[in-house]
Amino acid sequence: MKIDKSSLFENKIDSILTGLQTFYHRKLSLVGIGFRAWCYFDQAKNCQVLAIKVGLSRDVLIFVPADIIILCLKPTLIFIKGFDKESVSLIACQIRSIKVPDSYKGKGIRYENELVRIKPGKQK
């Protein structure tokens, strides 16, 4: 099966043009006690920084590319917006991979409408 590079390029251009009209977006929610996120602009590196606190020994810092905007609507809700669907999904996946939802308690970073199946604990 041969993949035509020109059609892939055309699909990418089509996706970007659609994204310019209506931005692509993803929402991530942090579920867990003490889990929170905040955004700030770093003057030295001239980029937006997302800081996430999820129970690790240090806060996780993510330097956001210039074509993506990240907003923290609440301390536990992250809104990712951009005109390229692939880059928005990639950043959302990288943020989610910091703390994937636990299957026993459900704590972690999940997409807005994601359902996490909770396993039963030990039985007496």
Phi and psi in radians as a Rosetta constraint file:
Dihedral C 1 N 2 CA 2 C 2 CIRCULARHARMONIC -1.777 0.35
Dihedral N 2 CA 2 C 2 N 3 CIRCULARHARMONIC 2.299 0.35
Dihedral C 2 N 3 CA 3 C 3 CIRCULARHARMONIC -1.744 0.35
Dihedral N 3 CA 3 C 3 N 4 CIRCULARHARMONIC 2.226 0.35
Dihedral C 3 N 4 CA 4 C 4 CIRCULARHARMONIC -1.476 0.35
Dihedral N 4 CA 4 C 4 N 5 CIRCULARHARMONIC 2.113 0.35
Dihedral C 4 N 5 CA 5 C 5 CIRCULARHARMONIC -1.191 0.35
Dihedral N 5 CA 5 C 5 N 6 CIRCULARHARMONIC -0.540 0.35
Dihedral C 5 N 6 CA 6 C 6 CIRCULARHARMONIC -1.190 0.35
Dihedral N 6 CA 6 C 6 N 7 CIRCULARHARMONIC -0.625 0.35
Dihedral C 6 N 7 CA 7 C 7 CIRCULARHARMONIC -1.228 0.35
Dihedral N 7 CA 7 C 7 N 8 CIRCULARHARMONIC -0.615 0.35
Dihedral C 7 N 8 CA 8 C 8 CIRCULARHARMONIC -1.123 0.35
Dihedral N 8 CA 8 C 8 N 9 CIRCULARHARMONIC -0.723 0.35
Dihedral C 8 N 9 CA 9 C 9 CIRCULARHARMONIC -1.118 0.35
Dihedral N 9 CA 9 C 9 N 10 CIRCULARHARMONIC -0.723 0.35
Dihedral C 9 N 10 CA 10 C 10 CIRCULARHARMONIC -1.125 0.35
Dihedral N 10 CA 10 C 10 N 11 CIRCULARHARMONIC -0.692 0.35
Dihedral C 10 N 11 CA 11 C 11 CIRCULARHARMONIC -1.128 0.35
Dihedral N 11 CA 11 C 11 N 12 CIRCULARHARMONIC -0.689 0.35
Dihedral C 11 N 12 CA 12 C 12 CIRCULARHARMONIC -1.125 0.35
Dihedral N 12 CA 12 C 12 N 13 CIRCULARHARMONIC -0.770 0.35
Dihedral C 12 N 13 CA 13 C 13 CIRCULARHARMONIC -1.118 0.35
Dihedral N 13 CA 13 C 13 N 14 CIRCULARHARMONIC -0.735 0.35
Dihedral C 13 N 14 CA 14 C 14 CIRCULARHARMONIC -1.045 0.35
Dihedral N 14 CA 14 C 14 N 15 CIRCULARHARMONIC -0.739 0.35
Dihedral C 14 N 15 CA 15 C 15 CIRCULARHARMONIC -1.122 0.35
Dihedral N 15 CA 15 C 15 N 16 CIRCULARHARMONIC -0.731 0.35
Dihedral C 15 N 16 CA 16 C 16 CIRCULARHARMONIC -1.180 0.35
Dihedral N 16 CA 16 C 16 N 17 CIRCULARHARMONIC -0.715 0.35
Dihedral C 16 N 17 CA 17 C 17 CIRCULARHARMONIC -1.133 0.35
Dihedral N 17 CA 17 C 17 N 18 CIRCULARHARMONIC -0.665 0.35
Dihedral C 17 N 18 CA 18 C 18 CIRCULARHARMONIC -1.153 0.35
Dihedral N 18 CA 18 C 18 N 19 CIRCULARHARMONIC -0.669 0.35
Dihedral C 18 N 19 CA 19 C 19 CIRCULARHARMONIC -1.185 0.35
Dihedral N 19 CA 19 C 19 N 20 CIRCULARHARMONIC -0.494 0.35
Dihedral C 19 N 20 CA 20 C 20 CIRCULARHARMONIC -1.210 0.35
Dihedral N 20 CA 20 C 20 N 21 CIRCULARHARMONIC -0.549 0.35
Dihedral C 20 N 21 CA 21 C 21 CIRCULARHARMONIC -1.335 0.35
Dihedral N 21 CA 21 C 21 N 22 CIRCULARHARMONIC -0.872 0.35
Dihedral C 21 N 22 CA 22 C 22 CIRCULARHARMONIC -2.275 0.35
Dihedral N 22 CA 22 C 22 N 23 CIRCULARHARMONIC 2.083 0.35
Dihedral C 22 N 23 CA 23 C 23 CIRCULARHARMONIC -1.099 0.35
Dihedral N 23 CA 23 C 23 N 24 CIRCULARHARMONIC 2.498 0.35
Dihedral C 23 N 24 CA 24 C 24 CIRCULARHARMONIC -1.411 0.35
Dihedral N 24 CA 24 C 24 N 25 CIRCULARHARMONIC 2.533 0.35
Dihedral C 24 N 25 CA 25 C 25 CIRCULARHARMONIC -2.561 0.35
Dihedral N 25 CA 25 C 25 N 26 CIRCULARHARMONIC 2.742 0.35
Dihedral C 25 N 26 CA 26 C 26 CIRCULARHARMONIC -2.435 0.35
Dihedral N 26 CA 26 C 26 N 27 CIRCULARHARMONIC 2.541 0.35
Dihedral C 26 N 27 CA 27 C 27 CIRCULARHARMONIC -2.079 0.35
Dihedral N 27 CA 27 C 27 N 28 CIRCULARHARMONIC 2.330 0.35
Dihedral C 27 N 28 CA 28 C 28 CIRCULARHARMONIC -2.090 0.35
Dihedral N 28 CA 28 C 28 N 29 CIRCULARHARMONIC 2.431 0.35
Dihedral C 28 N 29 CA 29 C 29 CIRCULARHARMONIC -2.073 0.35
Dihedral N 29 CA 29 C 29 N 30 CIRCULARHARMONIC 2.480 0.35
Dihedral C 29 N 30 CA 30 C 30 CIRCULARHARMONIC -1.740 0.35
Dihedral N 30 CA 30 C 30 N 31 CIRCULARHARMONIC 2.107 0.35
Dihedral C 30 N 31 CA 31 C 31 CIRCULARHARMONIC -2.007 0.35
Dihedral N 31 CA 31 C 31 N 32 CIRCULARHARMONIC 2.036 0.35
Dihedral C 31 N 32 CA 32 C 32 CIRCULARHARMONIC 2.653 0.35
Dihedral N 32 CA 32 C 32 N 33 CIRCULARHARMONIC 2.680 0.35
Dihedral C 32 N 33 CA 33 C 33 CIRCULARHARMONIC -1.267 0.35
Dihedral N 33 CA 33 C 33 N 34 CIRCULARHARMONIC 2.233 0.35
Dihedral C 33 N 34 CA 34 C 34 CIRCULARHARMONIC 1.443 0.35
Dihedral N 34 CA 34 C 34 N 35 CIRCULARHARMONIC 0.010 0.35
Dihedral C 34 N 35 CA 35 C 35 CIRCULARHARMONIC -1.410 0.35
Dihedral N 35 CA 35 C 35 N 36 CIRCULARHARMONIC 2.211 0.35
Dihedral C 35 N 36 CA 36 C 36 CIRCULARHARMONIC -2.716 0.35
Dihedral N 36 CA 36 C 36 N 37 CIRCULARHARMONIC 2.842 0.35
Dihedral C 36 N 37 CA 37 C 37 CIRCULARHARMONIC -2.444 0.35
Dihedral N 37 CA 37 C 37 N 38 CIRCULARHARMONIC 2.646 0.35
Dihedral C 37 N 38 CA 38 C 38 CIRCULARHARMONIC -2.621 0.35
Dihedral N 38 CA 38 C 38 N 39 CIRCULARHARMONIC 2.717 0.35
Dihedral C 38 N 39 CA 39 C 39 CIRCULARHARMONIC -2.052 0.35
Dihedral N 39 CA 39 C 39 N 40 CIRCULARHARMONIC 2.594 0.35
Dihedral C 39 N 40 CA 40 C 40 CIRCULARHARMONIC -2.674 0.35
Dihedral N 40 CA 40 C 40 N 41 CIRCULARHARMONIC 2.889 0.35
Dihedral C 40 N 41 CA 41 C 41 CIRCULARHARMONIC -1.819 0.35
Dihedral N 41 CA 41 C 41 N 42 CIRCULARHARMONIC 2.178 0.35
Dihedral C 41 N 42 CA 42 C 42 CIRCULARHARMONIC -1.565 0.35
Dihedral N 42 CA 42 C 42 N 43 CIRCULARHARMONIC 2.009 0.35
Dihedral C 42 N 43 CA 43 C 43 CIRCULARHARMONIC -1.208 0.35
Dihedral N 43 CA 43 C 43 N 44 CIRCULARHARMONIC -0.626 0.35
Dihedral C 43 N 44 CA 44 C 44 CIRCULARHARMONIC -1.163 0.35
Dihedral N 44 CA 44 C 44 N 45 CIRCULARHARMONIC -0.788 0.35
Dihedral C 44 N 45 CA 45 C 45 CIRCULARHARMONIC -1.628 0.35
Dihedral N 45 CA 45 C 45 N 46 CIRCULARHARMONIC -0.103 0.35
Dihedral C 45 N 46 CA 46 C 46 CIRCULARHARMONIC 0.973 0.35
Dihedral N 46 CA 46 C 46 N 47 CIRCULARHARMONIC 0.839 0.35
Dihedral C 46 N 47 CA 47 C 47 CIRCULARHARMONIC -2.635 0.35
Dihedral N 47 CA 47 C 47 N 48 CIRCULARHARMONIC 2.876 0.35
Dihedral C 47 N 48 CA 48 C 48 CIRCULARHARMONIC -1.437 0.35
Dihedral N 48 CA 48 C 48 N 49 CIRCULARHARMONIC 2.483 0.35
Dihedral C 48 N 49 CA 49 C 49 CIRCULARHARMONIC -2.160 0.35
Dihedral N 49 CA 49 C 49 N 50 CIRCULARHARMONIC 2.327 0.35
Dihedral C 49 N 50 CA 50 C 50 CIRCULARHARMONIC -1.859 0.35
Dihedral N 50 CA 50 C 50 N 51 CIRCULARHARMONIC 2.131 0.35
Dihedral C 50 N 51 CA 51 C 51 CIRCULARHARMONIC -1.868 0.35
Dihedral N 51 CA 51 C 51 N 52 CIRCULARHARMONIC 2.277 0.35
Dihedral C 51 N 52 CA 52 C 52 CIRCULARHARMONIC -2.196 0.35
Dihedral N 52 CA 52 C 52 N 53 CIRCULARHARMONIC 2.305 0.35
Dihedral C 52 N 53 CA 53 C 53 CIRCULARHARMONIC -2.002 0.35
Dihedral N 53 CA 53 C 53 N 54 CIRCULARHARMONIC 1.940 0.35
Dihedral C 53 N 54 CA 54 C 54 CIRCULARHARMONIC -2.305 0.35
Dihedral N 54 CA 54 C 54 N 55 CIRCULARHARMONIC 0.586 0.35
Dihedral C 54 N 55 CA 55 C 55 CIRCULARHARMONIC 1.503 0.35
Dihedral N 55 CA 55 C 55 N 56 CIRCULARHARMONIC 0.183 0.35
Dihedral C 55 N 56 CA 56 C 56 CIRCULARHARMONIC -1.554 0.35
Dihedral N 56 CA 56 C 56 N 57 CIRCULARHARMONIC 3.001 0.35
Dihedral C 56 N 57 CA 57 C 57 CIRCULARHARMONIC -1.153 0.35
Dihedral N 57 CA 57 C 57 N 58 CIRCULARHARMONIC -0.498 0.35
Dihedral C 57 N 58 CA 58 C 58 CIRCULARHARMONIC -2.310 0.35
Dihedral N 58 CA 58 C 58 N 59 CIRCULARHARMONIC 2.801 0.35
Dihedral C 58 N 59 CA 59 C 59 CIRCULARHARMONIC -1.222 0.35
Dihedral N 59 CA 59 C 59 N 60 CIRCULARHARMONIC 2.519 0.35
Dihedral C 59 N 60 CA 60 C 60 CIRCULARHARMONIC -1.626 0.35
Dihedral N 60 CA 60 C 60 N 61 CIRCULARHARMONIC 2.208 0.35
Dihedral C 60 N 61 CA 61 C 61 CIRCULARHARMONIC -1.876 0.35
Dihedral N 61 CA 61 C 61 N 62 CIRCULARHARMONIC 2.282 0.35
Dihedral C 61 N 62 CA 62 C 62 CIRCULARHARMONIC -2.131 0.35
Dihedral N 62 CA 62 C 62 N 63 CIRCULARHARMONIC 2.120 0.35
Dihedral C 62 N 63 CA 63 C 63 CIRCULARHARMONIC -1.515 0.35
Dihedral N 63 CA 63 C 63 N 64 CIRCULARHARMONIC 2.072 0.35
Dihedral C 63 N 64 CA 64 C 64 CIRCULARHARMONIC -1.529 0.35
Dihedral N 64 CA 64 C 64 N 65 CIRCULARHARMONIC 2.343 0.35
Dihedral C 64 N 65 CA 65 C 65 CIRCULARHARMONIC -1.100 0.35
Dihedral N 65 CA 65 C 65 N 66 CIRCULARHARMONIC 2.824 0.35
Dihedral C 65 N 66 CA 66 C 66 CIRCULARHARMONIC -1.198 0.35
Dihedral N 66 CA 66 C 66 N 67 CIRCULARHARMONIC -0.451 0.35
Dihedral C 66 N 67 CA 67 C 67 CIRCULARHARMONIC -1.489 0.35
Dihedral N 67 CA 67 C 67 N 68 CIRCULARHARMONIC 0.045 0.35
Dihedral C 67 N 68 CA 68 C 68 CIRCULARHARMONIC -2.136 0.35
Dihedral N 68 CA 68 C 68 N 69 CIRCULARHARMONIC 2.461 0.35
Dihedral C 68 N 69 CA 69 C 69 CIRCULARHARMONIC -2.005 0.35
Dihedral N 69 CA 69 C 69 N 70 CIRCULARHARMONIC 2.279 0.35
Dihedral C 69 N 70 CA 70 C 70 CIRCULARHARMONIC -2.063 0.35
Dihedral N 70 CA 70 C 70 N 71 CIRCULARHARMONIC 2.268 0.35
Dihedral C 70 N 71 CA 71 C 71 CIRCULARHARMONIC -2.127 0.35
Dihedral N 71 CA 71 C 71 N 72 CIRCULARHARMONIC 2.417 0.35
Dihedral C 71 N 72 CA 72 C 72 CIRCULARHARMONIC -1.782 0.35
Dihedral N 72 CA 72 C 72 N 73 CIRCULARHARMONIC 1.719 0.35
Dihedral C 72 N 73 CA 73 C 73 CIRCULARHARMONIC -1.223 0.35
Dihedral N 73 CA 73 C 73 N 74 CIRCULARHARMONIC -0.655 0.35
Dihedral C 73 N 74 CA 74 C 74 CIRCULARHARMONIC -2.369 0.35
Dihedral N 74 CA 74 C 74 N 75 CIRCULARHARMONIC 2.934 0.35
Dihedral C 74 N 75 CA 75 C 75 CIRCULARHARMONIC -1.084 0.35
Dihedral N 75 CA 75 C 75 N 76 CIRCULARHARMONIC -0.323 0.35
Dihedral C 75 N 76 CA 76 C 76 CIRCULARHARMONIC -2.012 0.35
Dihedral N 76 CA 76 C 76 N 77 CIRCULARHARMONIC 0.261 0.35
Dihedral C 76 N 77 CA 77 C 77 CIRCULARHARMONIC -2.345 0.35
Dihedral N 77 CA 77 C 77 N 78 CIRCULARHARMONIC 2.114 0.35
Dihedral C 77 N 78 CA 78 C 78 CIRCULARHARMONIC -1.949 0.35
Dihedral N 78 CA 78 C 78 N 79 CIRCULARHARMONIC 2.279 0.35
Dihedral C 78 N 79 CA 79 C 79 CIRCULARHARMONIC -1.998 0.35
Dihedral N 79 CA 79 C 79 N 80 CIRCULARHARMONIC 2.094 0.35
Dihedral C 79 N 80 CA 80 C 80 CIRCULARHARMONIC -1.934 0.35
Dihedral N 80 CA 80 C 80 N 81 CIRCULARHARMONIC 2.263 0.35
Dihedral C 80 N 81 CA 81 C 81 CIRCULARHARMONIC -2.393 0.35
Dihedral N 81 CA 81 C 81 N 82 CIRCULARHARMONIC 2.450 0.35
Dihedral C 81 N 82 CA 82 C 82 CIRCULARHARMONIC -2.979 0.35
Dihedral N 82 CA 82 C 82 N 83 CIRCULARHARMONIC 2.996 0.35
Dihedral C 82 N 83 CA 83 C 83 CIRCULARHARMONIC -1.691 0.35
Dihedral N 83 CA 83 C 83 N 84 CIRCULARHARMONIC -0.139 0.35
Dihedral C 83 N 84 CA 84 C 84 CIRCULARHARMONIC -1.919 0.35
Dihedral N 84 CA 84 C 84 N 85 CIRCULARHARMONIC 2.042 0.35
Dihedral C 84 N 85 CA 85 C 85 CIRCULARHARMONIC -1.078 0.35
Dihedral N 85 CA 85 C 85 N 86 CIRCULARHARMONIC -0.667 0.35
Dihedral C 85 N 86 CA 86 C 86 CIRCULARHARMONIC -1.163 0.35
Dihedral N 86 CA 86 C 86 N 87 CIRCULARHARMONIC -0.754 0.35
Dihedral C 86 N 87 CA 87 C 87 CIRCULARHARMONIC -1.245 0.35
Dihedral N 87 CA 87 C 87 N 88 CIRCULARHARMONIC -0.615 0.35
Dihedral C 87 N 88 CA 88 C 88 CIRCULARHARMONIC -1.128 0.35
Dihedral N 88 CA 88 C 88 N 89 CIRCULARHARMONIC -0.781 0.35
Dihedral C 88 N 89 CA 89 C 89 CIRCULARHARMONIC -1.153 0.35
Dihedral N 89 CA 89 C 89 N 90 CIRCULARHARMONIC -0.633 0.35
Dihedral C 89 N 90 CA 90 C 90 CIRCULARHARMONIC -1.159 0.35
Dihedral N 90 CA 90 C 90 N 91 CIRCULARHARMONIC -0.779 0.35
Dihedral C 90 N 91 CA 91 C 91 CIRCULARHARMONIC -1.118 0.35
Dihedral N 91 CA 91 C 91 N 92 CIRCULARHARMONIC -0.737 0.35
Dihedral C 91 N 92 CA 92 C 92 CIRCULARHARMONIC -1.083 0.35
Dihedral N 92 CA 92 C 92 N 93 CIRCULARHARMONIC -0.690 0.35
Dihedral C 92 N 93 CA 93 C 93 CIRCULARHARMONIC -1.176 0.35
Dihedral N 93 CA 93 C 93 N 94 CIRCULARHARMONIC -0.695 0.35
Dihedral C 93 N 94 CA 94 C 94 CIRCULARHARMONIC -1.131 0.35
Dihedral N 94 CA 94 C 94 N 95 CIRCULARHARMONIC -0.709 0.35
Dihedral C 94 N 95 CA 95 C 95 CIRCULARHARMONIC -1.165 0.35
Dihedral N 95 CA 95 C 95 N 96 CIRCULARHARMONIC -0.733 0.35
Dihedral C 95 N 96 CA 96 C 96 CIRCULARHARMONIC -1.143 0.35
Dihedral N 96 CA 96 C 96 N 97 CIRCULARHARMONIC -0.564 0.35
Dihedral C 96 N 97 CA 97 C 97 CIRCULARHARMONIC -1.238 0.35
Dihedral N 97 CA 97 C 97 N 98 CIRCULARHARMONIC -0.200 0.35
Dihedral C 97 N 98 CA 98 C 98 CIRCULARHARMONIC -1.123 0.35
Dihedral N 98 CA 98 C 98 N 99 CIRCULARHARMONIC -0.767 0.35
Dihedral C 98 N 99 CA 99 C 99 CIRCULARHARMONIC -2.583 0.35
Dihedral N 99 CA 99 C 99 N 100 CIRCULARHARMONIC 1.596 0.35
Dihedral C 99 N 100 CA 100 C 100 CIRCULARHARMONIC -1.218 0.35
Dihedral N 100 CA 100 C 100 N 101 CIRCULARHARMONIC 2.492 0.35
Dihedral C 100 N 101 CA 101 C 101 CIRCULARHARMONIC -0.991 0.35
Dihedral N 101 CA 101 C 101 N 102 CIRCULARHARMONIC 2.358 0.35
Dihedral C 101 N 102 CA 102 C 102 CIRCULARHARMONIC -1.308 0.35
Dihedral N 102 CA 102 C 102 N 103 CIRCULARHARMONIC 2.492 0.35
Dihedral C 102 N 103 CA 103 C 103 CIRCULARHARMONIC -1.470 0.35
Dihedral N 103 CA 103 C 103 N 104 CIRCULARHARMONIC -0.136 0.35
Dihedral C 103 N 104 CA 104 C 104 CIRCULARHARMONIC -1.757 0.35
Dihedral N 104 CA 104 C 104 N 105 CIRCULARHARMONIC -0.706 0.35
Dihedral C 104 N 105 CA 105 C 105 CIRCULARHARMONIC -1.943 0.35
Dihedral N 105 CA 105 C 105 N 106 CIRCULARHARMONIC -0.365 0.35
Dihedral C 105 N 106 CA 106 C 106 CIRCULARHARMONIC 1.500 0.35
Dihedral N 106 CA 106 C 106 N 107 CIRCULARHARMONIC 0.165 0.35
Dihedral C 106 N 107 CA 107 C 107 CIRCULARHARMONIC -1.384 0.35
Dihedral N 107 CA 107 C 107 N 108 CIRCULARHARMONIC 2.465 0.35
Dihedral C 107 N 108 CA 108 C 108 CIRCULARHARMONIC 2.567 0.35
Dihedral N 108 CA 108 C 108 N 109 CIRCULARHARMONIC -2.902 0.35
Dihedral C 108 N 109 CA 109 C 109 CIRCULARHARMONIC -1.815 0.35
Dihedral N 109 CA 109 C 109 N 110 CIRCULARHARMONIC 2.169 0.35
Dihedral C 109 N 110 CA 110 C 110 CIRCULARHARMONIC -2.318 0.35
Dihedral N 110 CA 110 C 110 N 111 CIRCULARHARMONIC 2.801 0.35
Dihedral C 110 N 111 CA 111 C 111 CIRCULARHARMONIC -1.175 0.35
Dihedral N 111 CA 111 C 111 N 112 CIRCULARHARMONIC 2.844 0.35
Dihedral C 111 N 112 CA 112 C 112 CIRCULARHARMONIC -1.002 0.35
Dihedral N 112 CA 112 C 112 N 113 CIRCULARHARMONIC -0.857 0.35
Dihedral C 112 N 113 CA 113 C 113 CIRCULARHARMONIC -1.878 0.35
Dihedral N 113 CA 113 C 113 N 114 CIRCULARHARMONIC 0.427 0.35
Dihedral C 113 N 114 CA 114 C 114 CIRCULARHARMONIC -1.350 0.35
Dihedral N 114 CA 114 C 114 N 115 CIRCULARHARMONIC 2.359 0.35
Dihedral C 114 N 115 CA 115 C 115 CIRCULARHARMONIC -1.729 0.35
Dihedral N 115 CA 115 C 115 N 116 CIRCULARHARMONIC 2.248 0.35
Dihedral C 115 N 116 CA 116 C 116 CIRCULARHARMONIC -1.917 0.35
Dihedral N 116 CA 116 C 116 N 117 CIRCULARHARMONIC 2.161 0.35
Dihedral C 116 N 117 CA 117 C 117 CIRCULARHARMONIC -1.409 0.35
Dihedral N 117 CA 117 C 117 N 118 CIRCULARHARMONIC 2.136 0.35
Dihedral C 117 N 118 CA 118 C 118 CIRCULARHARMONIC -1.612 0.35
Dihedral N 118 CA 118 C 118 N 119 CIRCULARHARMONIC 2.201 0.35
Dihedral C 118 N 119 CA 119 C 119 CIRCULARHARMONIC -1.386 0.35
Dihedral N 119 CA 119 C 119 N 120 CIRCULARHARMONIC 2.617 0.35
Dihedral C 119 N 120 CA 120 C 120 CIRCULARHARMONIC -1.276 0.35
Dihedral N 120 CA 120 C 120 N 121 CIRCULARHARMONIC 2.621 0.35
Dihedral C 120 N 121 CA 121 C 121 CIRCULARHARMONIC -1.375 0.35
Dihedral N 121 CA 121 C 121 N 122 CIRCULARHARMONIC -2.892 0.35
Dihedral C 121 N 122 CA 122 C 122 CIRCULARHARMONIC -1.144 0.35
Dihedral N 122 CA 122 C 122 N 123 CIRCULARHARMONIC 2.482 0.35
Dihedral C 122 N 123 CA 123 C 123 CIRCULARHARMONIC -1.751 0.35
Dihedral N 123 CA 123 C 123 N 124 CIRCULARHARMONIC 2.426 0.35
